[in-house]
């Protein structure tokens, strides 16, 4: 729509690219029809080539723009933590939440986000069996998801015999996020597919808690072995990574602190504003240059 309006009214078009449209159609199981996917790819290609400047929210999308239109100005502006403007929860609040959910005194692994198939929740539940054998007091909290998705994974948890240690909370307001972050010992992202950076990673990094994530491009374009425990996208990989973090609290602590520093330097609100300032400066320079050329 933006590129059409810019053509009609003779104004510039700044395209804020949040996803690869064709990939999203597959990820959300919208369609597997190759003809329809190619049509969407063609539309995306046309939008990118006709925009004056493109904003990409992760390195993979920036690479996509550079592949589709090598000469196109593209700026990388990543997202920020969704709870950055919220006050942190105190220890008393976290303790109260632990009691409300009847979690006991053991370590807490927290997942936040959607429950789409590519998020790897099935892998996480399968890994929980192995973790439970070594750490019987460990508990899992899964935030997010639609009721039918939760029901599906609750059924899987029952089949795997981990119902007692996995708590499906459903969707909660953003305002409650600090309480859950304060409660968690490990933050998990078991995603099995995709190339976009999960929004949850910026909140995870800001928390200063150790992160367990699969070693796929979605994660590794932001995370390194210094800021997260990166593992194979398998139940065994997730279980091994969990046990390593639980058995090596000093290493886990260092990872969390490194992640917090990374978030502060590159993914904070001030960093976000500075990236936007540079982008609009570039946009303004292009507008002025075009005016000079037309004159």
C-alpha positions in Angstrom: 0.0 0.0 0.0 2.8 2.4 0.9 4.6 2.0 -2.4 1.4 2.6 -4.3 0.5 5.7 -2.4 4.0 7.1 -2.8 3.7 6.7 -6.5 0.2 8.3 -6.6 1.2 11.3 -4.5 4.8 11.6 -5.6 6.2 11.2 -2.1 8.9 9.0 -0.7 8.4 5.5 0.7 10.1 4.2 3.9 9.4 0.4 4.1 9.5 -1.0 7.6 10.2 -4.7 7.0 9.3 -6.9 9.9 9.3 -10.3 8.2 9.9 -12.2 5.1 6.3 -12.4 3.8 6.7 -15.7 1.9 8.5 -17.3 4.9 5.7 -16.2 7.2 3.1 -17.8 5.1 4.9 -21.2 5.5 5.7 -20.7 9.2 2.1 -20.0 10.1 0.9 -22.8 7.9 -1.2 -20.3 5.9 -0.3 -22.1 2.6 2.1 -24.5 1.0 1.0 -23.6 -2.5 4.3 -22.9 -4.4 2.5 -20.6 -6.9 0.9 -18.5 -4.2 4.2 -18.3 -2.3 6.1 -17.2 -5.5 3.4 -14.5 -6.0 4.0 -13.2 -2.5 7.8 -13.3 -3.1 7.3 -11.2 -6.3 5.2 -8.6 -4.4 7.8 -8.4 -1.7 10.5 -8.0 -4.3 8.5 -5.2 -5.9 7.9 -3.4 -2.6 11.6 -3.5 -1.7 12.9 -2.4 -5.1 10.5 0.6 -5.1 11.0 1.8 -1.6 13.4 4.7 -1.0 14.8 3.2 2.2 14.1 -0.1 3.9 14.2 -0.8 7.7 15.0 -4.4 8.6 14.4 -5.6 12.2 17.1 -8.4 12.1 20.3 -9.2 10.3 18.6 -11.9 8.2 16.0 -9.5 6.8 18.8 -7.0 6.0 20.5 -9.8 4.0 17.2 -10.5 2.2 16.9 -6.8 1.2 20.6 -6.8 0.0 19.9 -9.9 -2.1 16.7 -8.5 -3.6 18.0 -5.0 -4.3 21.8 -4.7 -3.8 21.8 -0.9 -4.2 18.9 -0.2 -1.9 19.7 1.7 1.3 18.8 -0.6 4.2 19.0 0.2 7.9 19.1 -2.4 10.7 16.8 -1.4 13.6 16.2 -4.2 16.0 13.4 -4.4 18.5 13.7 -3.7 22.2 12.5 -5.6 25.3 8.8 -5.3 25.7 9.1 -4.7 29.5 11.9 -2.1 29.3 9.6 0.7 30.6 8.3 -1.4 33.5 9.8 -1.3 37.0 11.6 -4.6 38.0 9.8 -6.9 40.3 11.1 -7.3 43.8 12.1 -10.6 45.5 8.9 -10.6 47.6 6.7 -10.4 44.4 8.6 -13.3 42.9 8.3 -15.4 46.0 4.6 -14.7 46.1 4.2 -15.9 42.5 6.2 -19.1 43.3 3.7 -19.8 46.1 0.7 -19.0 44.0 1.8 -21.5 41.3 2.9 -24.0 43.9 6.3 -24.4 42.3 8.3 -25.6 45.3 11.8 -24.5 46.0 13.6 -25.9 42.8 14.9 -24.1 39.8 12.4 -22.5 37.3 12.7 -22.6 33.5 10.6 -20.0 31.8 9.4 -19.8 28.2 7.4 -16.8 26.9 5.8 -16.4 23.4 3.5 -18.0 21.0 2.9 -21.7 20.8 3.2 -22.1 17.0 4.7 -25.4 15.9 8.1 -23.8 15.0 8.7 -22.6 18.5 9.8 -26.1 19.5 7.6 -26.6 22.6 7.4 -30.3 21.7 11.2 -30.5 21.9 11.2 -28.6 25.3 8.6 -31.0 26.8 10.5 -34.0 25.6 13.7 -32.6 27.1 11.9 -32.1 30.4 11.8 -35.8 31.0 15.6 -36.0 31.0 16.0 -32.9 33.2 13.5 -34.2 35.7 15.5 -37.4 36.2 18.5 -35.4 37.3 16.7 -32.4 38.9 13.3 -33.6 40.2 12.6 -30.2 41.7 13.0 -28.3 38.4 9.8 -26.8 37.1 8.8 -25.3 33.7 6.5 -22.3 33.2 5.2 -21.7 29.7 3.6 -18.3 29.0 1.5 -17.6 25.9 -0.5 -19.5 23.4 -4.1 -20.0 22.4 -6.4 -22.3 24.4 -6.4 -25.0 21.7 -2.6 -24.9 21.4 -2.2 -25.2 25.2 -4.6 -28.2 25.2 -2.5 -29.9 22.5 0.7 -29.5 24.5 -0.9 -30.4 27.8 -1.9 -33.7 26.1 1.7 -34.2 25.0 3.0 -33.4 28.5 0.6 -36.0 29.9 1.9 -38.6 27.4 5.4 -37.8 28.4 4.7 -38.0 32.1 5.8 -34.4 32.8 2.4 -32.9 33.6 3.3 -32.3 37.3 6.4 -30.2 36.4 5.1 -28.2 33.5 2.8 -25.2 34.1 0.9 -23.7 31.2 -0.1 -20.2 32.2 -1.5 -18.9 28.9 -1.4 -15.3 27.8 -0.7 -12.7 30.5 -0.4 -8.9 30.4 2.9 -7.4 29.7 2.8 -5.7 33.1 3.2 -9.1 34.7 6.4 -9.9 32.8 8.8 -8.6 35.4 7.4 -11.0 38.0 8.0 -14.0 35.8 11.4 -12.8 34.8 12.4 -12.3 38.5 11.1 -15.8 39.3 13.0 -17.6 36.5 16.4 -19.2 36.8 16.8 -20.1 33.1 15.0 -18.5 30.1 14.4 -20.8 27.2 13.8 -20.5 23.5 13.6 -23.9 21.9 12.6 -22.7 18.4 13.2 -25.3 15.7 12.7 -23.2 12.5 12.8 -19.7 11.2 15.3 -16.9 10.6 13.7 -13.8 12.2 15.0 -12.9 15.7 12.4 -13.8 18.3 11.2 -10.7 20.1 11.5 -12.5 23.4 15.3 -12.5 23.1 15.6 -8.8 23.8 13.5 -9.2 27.0 15.6 -12.3 27.9 18.9 -10.5 27.4 17.8 -7.4 29.4 16.8 -9.6 32.4 20.3 -10.7 33.1 19.2 -14.3 33.5 21.0 -17.2 31.6 19.4 -18.1 28.3 19.0 -21.6 26.8 18.4 -21.4 23.0 18.7 -23.7 20.0 21.7 -23.0 17.7 19.6 -22.0 14.7 20.0 -18.7 12.7 17.0 -17.1 14.4 19.1 -17.1 17.6 22.7 -17.0 16.5 22.4 -13.8 14.6 22.0 -12.2 18.1 23.3 -14.7 20.6 26.8 -16.2 21.0 28.3 -18.7 23.4 29.2 -15.8 25.6 25.6 -14.7 26.1 23.6 -18.0 25.9 23.8 -21.7 26.1 23.4 -22.7 22.5 22.4 -26.3 21.8 21.2 -28.6 19.1 17.4 -28.2 18.3 16.7 -31.6 19.8 15.3 -32.9 23.1 18.7 -34.2 24.0 20.4 -30.9 23.1 18.0 -28.9 25.2 18.2 -31.4 28.1 22.0 -31.3 28.1 22.1 -27.5 27.9 19.7 -27.2 30.8 21.7 -29.6 33.0 24.9 -27.7 32.2 23.4 -24.4 33.3 21.9 -26.0 36.5 25.2 -27.7 37.4 27.4 -24.7 36.7 25.7 -21.7 38.3 28.8 -19.5 38.0 28.9 -20.0 34.2 25.2 -19.4 34.0 25.6 -16.1 36.0 28.4 -14.9 33.7 26.2 -15.6 30.6 23.4 -13.7 32.1 25.5 -10.7 32.9 27.1 -10.7 29.4 23.6 -10.7 27.9 22.5 -7.8 30.0 25.5 -5.8 28.9 24.8 -6.6 25.2 21.1 -5.6 25.6 22.1 -2.3 27.2 24.6 -1.4 24.5 22.7 -2.5 21.4 19.1 -3.3 22.1 18.0 -0.7 24.7 15.5 2.1 24.1 18.3 4.8 23.8 20.0 2.5 21.2 16.7 2.1 19.3 16.2 5.9 19.2 19.7 6.5 17.9 19.3 3.9 15.1 16.0 5.6 14.2 17.6 9.0 14.2 20.4 7.8 11.8 17.8 6.2 9.5 15.6 9.3 9.2 18.7 11.4 8.6 19.6 9.1 5.7 16.0 9.3 4.5 16.1 13.1 4.6 19.4 13.2 2.7 17.9 11.0 0.0 14.9 13.4 -0.2 17.2 16.4 -0.6 19.3 14.8 -3.2 16.2 13.8 -5.2 15.0 17.4 -5.0 18.3 18.7 -6.3 18.3 16.2 -9.2 14.7 17.1 -10.2 15.5 20.8 -10.1 
